[in-house]
Amino acid sequence: MTDIAIRVALAKGSFHLDVDLTVPASGLTAVFGPSGAGKTTLLRCIAGLESAARGLVRIGAAIWQDASTFVPPHRRAAGLVFQDTRLFAHLSVAANLDYGRRRIPADRPVPGRDDVIDLLGLGALLERRTSGLSGGEAQRVAIGRALLASPDFLLLDEPLAAVDAARKGEILPFVERLHRSAAIPMLLVSHDVEDVARLADRVVLLDAGRVRGQGAPTAMLATSAPDAAWAVTLPASVVPGGRTGTSLRVAARDVAVFLDPPGPSSALAVLPAAVRAVDGAAEGQALLTLDANGVRLLALVRQDVLERHGLGLGSIVHAVIHHATPA
Amino acid sequence: MIETFAAGGWSPLVLTLKLAAVTVVCLLALGTPLAWWLARTRWRGRVAIEAAVALPLVLPPTVIGFYLLILLGPNGAVGRAFALVSDQGLTFSFAGLVIASVVYSLPFVVQPIQNAFESVGRAPLEAAAVLRAGPWDRFVSVAVPLALRGFVTAAVMGFAHTLGEFGVVLMVGGNIPGETRVISIAIYDHVETLDYGYAHAMAAVLVALSFAILVLVYGINRRWARAAP
């Protein structure tokens, strides 16, 4: 068995996590969803930190939890990197890195200390105290500390959330290198579409404690925007193959905006359009009103993406419709 | 001053320091698991235990001493149990004084350690758990070092508080030279017999010692506060 099966149920007050997930035991799986979706709780369940969780956690042939077994966290080979890093304040960076490595059971391979230090660029930090580290440095030390404990499954909880946007460059390249060089399957939790698209081999959508979808990053992210309320009704003829005289309903979250015409894709239609209005939406998103040759479209995009690409009123774009339903 | 001590004897001071040291060792051994449990449990009844631990802060020493006298006496539960392993009684003995001091100084040791464990929280322990450290390993390698300031405060406060003990000792220990005659009792005695010279010297030693200890505590706290991230 070379896959990872996770079926966990956990009630925390009014929140219910009920996840059923099978992913290949290789590459990077991103768990994407809005805050409060249960992403962190899912990672805690896998690592064994939620003793009230019920279900199955199987990593390849190793059963960490099932109906009759609950392997305690220190006997699971789960490398959980916490969002707040949780470096040990009483130990130096070097001692933090060695903490898990010194505790690897004799029958397991011990990762090369220097390899991990090189991979994550930690050489200059070794003698430092943890209190003086920047957010990006602390996050890298935390990742290194987890890797050096020889995990079978590396769990990264929002590794980019603790650092501001400008500092993401301090971590992203390292996570990518890790992804390319490590044979360890990784689960990365994020609420940031861009990070997920850049890093993941596959995406799992989590919302309100449940898996809403799973698949390739591009297909998943197109349907992931939290608000399904905004939608427009179009004449079906704008979509190639659409029957004249009928109508289609297109949700704003199913419309993506490209500056350059995208290449061949699985999209239903690509329409040149002009941005007619920009309205703020929840969770840092913006609702664009587009005019595609007289047809009105809505697109939900991230506010900071708009700013980065200088998109605004009057911009000419390519509206990509991923999904539509008969109206 | 040296002559005064020679006349009255060094023994009350030595005995007091010995009592305080033994008491602190017992309190750390007893108070650490109690403080850990109080800091971690979600059991509702914990407030009753916390209140019981704090009782010596508010009760007159004579009340504590009275109950200890009954408990440690030949007919008391602890006294009877002790009689099975020793032919000496607990009351009016050094061992009895240690037990009394442990009870009397308990809150001064348990509370700082409990506060320190609470401020460490669960987060670093969870981090240690996913780094392959078992429960005892996490406690020794993470919880205790991170709570070290609480342990130092607890040890010093427990020591200082035992130095100043009077009422409880008087109730359960009496005034046996070399066995239960601690410094505070010795001072009381010498004042009673109008021997102010000895009382002055001993009192000055106790003031100086207590002051030095408290300076140490506040100094440590200040240094730690600065070093904290």
Interface residues (C-beta under 8 A of the other chain):
Chain A: A47 G48 L49 P72 P73 H74 R75 R76 A78 G79 L80 F82 D84 R86 L87 F88 A89 H90 Y99 G100 R103 I104 P105 T130 S131 R145 A146 A149
Chain B: A123 P124 E126 A127 A128 A129 V130 L131 R132 A133 G134 P135 D137 R138 S141 V142 P145 L146 L148 P229
